[in-house]
């Protein structure tokens, strides 16, 4: 998935559990790819390190939602 999630995608995900799972999985893959690219950079800046941590936290939240069937959990 090379594009950002559209409003139509979000609306469909609210009503279609299978699509919601696909959307979560695709965006988790996209996030992990971005984190890997950032991690491979030599000596990330302080801001880069903060972004890596935030990205890792978000990846955990997405993985939890995938395991719970895409249910909206307050995390």
N, C-alpha and C positions, 0 to 999 in steps of 0.2 A: 504494500500500500504506500504509494508515493505522495498522496495528497492528504491534506488535513481532513478531519471529519466534518462533514457538512451538517447543517441544521436538519436536513431531511434524514440523514443517517441517524442522528440523535433521536429524532422523533420515532423513526422505525424501531430503533433499539429499545425504546420504552415499551413497545407493544409486541415485539417479536423476540422471545427469549433465545431462539437459535441464532438469529442475526446478532443479538447482543453479545453472545458468546464469541461469534466470529469476529466481531468488531474489537472486543477486548483482546482476543488472541493476536489479531493483526497488529494492534497498537502496542501490545507487550513486546512482540517481536521487533517492531520498529524502535521502541525505547531501548531494548537491550542492544540492538545494533548501534544506536547512537552512543550509548554508554561505553561499548567496546571501542568505538573509534576514539572517544575522549580519553579512555584509559591508556590507549596505545601512544598517545601524545607524550613526548618526553617532558618531564617535570611540569605537571599542570600548575597553573597559577592558583592562588588562594580561592579565587572565584570559581575556577574550574573544579577544584576539589569540592567546594560547596555544592556545585551543580551535580557532580557525580553522586554525592551523598543523597541529595534530593531525588535524583533519578533512581537510585537504588531503593529508596523508601517507596517511591511511586510504583516501581516494578513489583515490590512485595505486595502492595495494596492490590494491584491488578491481578497478580497471581492468586491472591486470596479470593477475589471476586470470581475468577474463573473456576476455582475449586468449589465455590458455593453456588454455581449455576448462574453467575452474573448478577446475583441479587445486590441491590444497593445497600451497602453496609456503611454505617457511620464509623469511619476509621480515624 
